[in-house]
């Protein structure tokens, strides 16, 4: 296992980048703890795979350094970094059996046959393939092959890190849940540093201790699932995390109040002067439908089983609320916000309350 440090790191696929827009990865400095379980989360094209490939050595960064522990591995080949990587689409040896595919990384390093058999058995059980260990990989389904690829990536116990690049894309939904659970169990048992790339917030939030949210080539927040939900540091995090995402409403901030189209909304803290586009952010879970507060126009009500989602508008801006089962929506609907759960944003970045 290893601590991973990204120092002054940035990357452009252009030979001579001249502006910030030319960089696929904007400059970043981050330390990822030894033995941590991280998820790289963001929309397609945000730079997740580029960053993962820089860590693995498949791509050399345009600037900055990558360190494993205290060792600078920026120019080290992938084979010298002692990592395992599982790709989005399965990479297996069709002429080998499932057993031989799983054993290959261990045999390639001259491990003891008794240990190999034991370890292969452990991994085969984890991925649910103990009954077909003697079967050739050729002819297996895509999701079965991906499970082999996943197992082969996890079979070694001596790696610095295990990197997963959207490894469950071709796995059926039920198996996805099982494998995520087993990955977490494996992490608790062996303590590998794990980095898991995904665009699926459910995968990220259920797998990782810390989620690294990327947007347009930047890491906009690294935090626990609770931190991402309660205090998104960027409006993209608020929008991307949650279903529905955070409500964002244009507002003028005056101390401990926000002015929305002439209506005062109490904030949970006081704020200093702000510049640029100012908004408040409130999760639908903390919006209450009532007969007082901001007047809204209800557009639709969606029943999702455990609760209903009220889709409304305030002054032409969308506003969602979670309505518990059994409650009704008033004809003349209004909403109130839990003051302590309101975040303030200026030019998309969260503003710290005064005194914090």
C-alpha positions, 0 to 999 in steps of 0.5 A, a space after each residue: 500500500 502507498 500514500 499517493 501525492 499529486 504535486 502541482 499536477 496538470 496535463 494537456 494533450 496539446 504539445 504547446 498549451 497556451 491557456 487554461 482551456 488547453 488543459 484536460 486536467 487543471 493544476 491540482 495538489 492532493 494527498 491520498 492517504 495510504 490505505 484509503 478507498 477513493 472514488 473519482 466521480 464526475 460526468 463523462 469527459 471531466 478528466 477522471 480517466 486521464 487522472 487515473 492513467 497518470 497515477 498508473 503511469 499510462 500517461 505522463 503529466 505535462 507538469 508536476 509530480 506523482 509520488 508513491 510514499 516518498 518515491 517520485 514515480 512521475 517517470 516510472 513505467 507502469 510495471 515499476 509502480 507495483 499497481 493493479 488496474 481493472 479497465 472498463 471492458 474485460 481483458 481476459 485470456 480466452 484460451 485460459 481457464 477461469 482459474 488460470 486467469 486469476 492465478 496468472 499475476 501470482 504465477 508471473 511473480 513466482 508465488 508459492 503454488 499452495 498460496 496461489 491455490 488458496 488466494 484464487 479460491 478466495 477471489 473466486 468465491 468473492 466474485 461468485 465463480 468458484 463453480 466454473 474455475 475449470 471452464 475456459 474463458 472463451 464463450 463466457 458472457 461479457 459480465 462473467 469476463 469482467 468479473 474475471 478481470 476484476 478478480 485478477 486485479 484484486 488477487 495480489 495482496 502486495 500492490 501499492 494501489 488497485 485502480 478501477 476504471 468504471 469496472 462494473 459497466 457491463 455487470 448486471 445491476 444486482 451483481 454490481 451491488 454485491 461486488 461493491 459490497 465485496 470490494 468494501 469488505 476486501 478493503 477492510 480486510 487487506 487495506 489496499 489503497 483503492 481508487 475507483 473511477 465512475 460517473 455513477 454517484 451511487 457506486 461512488 458513495 457506497 464504495 468510497 471513504 472519500 469521493 473526489 468530485 471532478 468537473 471540467 478538469 478540476 477536482 472541485 471537492 474531496 470529501 466524505 459522502 456526508 460532506 458532499 451532501 451537506 456542504 457542497 463546495 461547488 454548485 456542480 457538486 450540489 447538482 451532481 450529488 443527490 436525486 434530485 440535486 440541490 436547488 440553486 436560487 439567485 439571491 442577494 446576501 445581506 448578513 444573515 438573510 437572503 433576499 429572493 425577489 423581495 422575499 427575505 429568507 433566514 440563513 443559518 449564519 451571517 455572511 460578509 459581502 459577496 461579489 459576482 453571481 450569488 446563489 443559495 443552495 438547499 437540498 430538496 430534503 430540507 424544503 418544506 411545503 407549507 402555507 407560508 414562505 416563498 410562493 411557488 408554482 407546482 408543475 408536477 408531483 412524482 411518486 417514487 415509492 418512499 416519498 414524492 418529489 414536488 417539481 415547482 418553480 419560484 420566479 422562473 427558477 426550478 425548485 424541488 421538494 421531497 414530500 413524505 407519503 400521506 402529505 398533500 400539496 396545497 393549491 396555493 403552495 409555499 415553501 420554507 427552508 431549514 435555515 441551518 441547511 442553506 449554503 451560499 455560493 458566489 460564482 459557483 464556489 461555496 462562501 464560508 460563513 463569518 466566524 468559521 
